[in-house]
């Protein structure tokens, strides 16, 4: 039996059970993270460090994460054991079919700095409202009229069986690195989860994570990075970097070998002024 560590939210449990169903006999072990306790609000590790400790203390055999929540550096002694087949990485608009249907001054809820920046870059007359909580909590706030629309991940809604809440898919946005994918973390040398790895998803997610690493992206960085397979081992990487207020951004797309395309993209973005833009974004977004 393999012990699967996960956070206790409905989405995290759904994701862990998806992995468990593919692996066979398993036990779900719920771990409370700093993020669940409302601590460490400005660091991705708030969602992963407690799970990593449980791995290293042999309390669990694998940890299942949303790939977009995993920091670039894993805890020493742990590895990415598998990235299963990926779901739709795009963002969804809930409450309306598209931004054009929203009136001037409409309130759109999100807790993501990337989504905030992209909304403001696309729609100057829309008010972005910071809205936290799990998917069900945010949908309740939408129904209660606290906001007119929500931006959530298509994959998360699908995994929760809430696809009927999707008003439309936002093709104009570049999703977060790893969005729509699960990342299975294990102790080094434990390859039991490797059998559920999807090579195509792995190539794409690793390239997106590499771009974030090359750019030193943080929780204060409005970065979008989305990759799709091209021919052979090549992938096409789309990237978006902007300021939180949506006033300036850089967008690019590049096709290349999966192991090198992130470095090449980082160099192109840097030549276009990405370092300066990232520094300004940090200053604007930091608490």
Secondary structure, DSSP 4 states (H G I P E B T S, - for coil): -EEEEE-SSHHHHHHHHHHHHHH-SEEEEE---TTTTT--TT-GGGGTHHHHHHHHTTS-SEEEEEGGGS-SSPPTTEEEEE--------EEEESSS-GGGSPTT-EEEE--HHHHHHHHHH-TT-EEEE--S-HHHHHHHHHTTS-SEEEEEHHHHHHTT-GGGEEEEETTSPPPTTTT-EEEEEETT--GGGGG--HHHHHHHHHHHHHHHHTT--TT-EEEEEEEE-STTEEEEEEEEE-TTSS-EEEEEEEEETTTHHHHHHHHHHHTTHHHHHHHHHHHH--
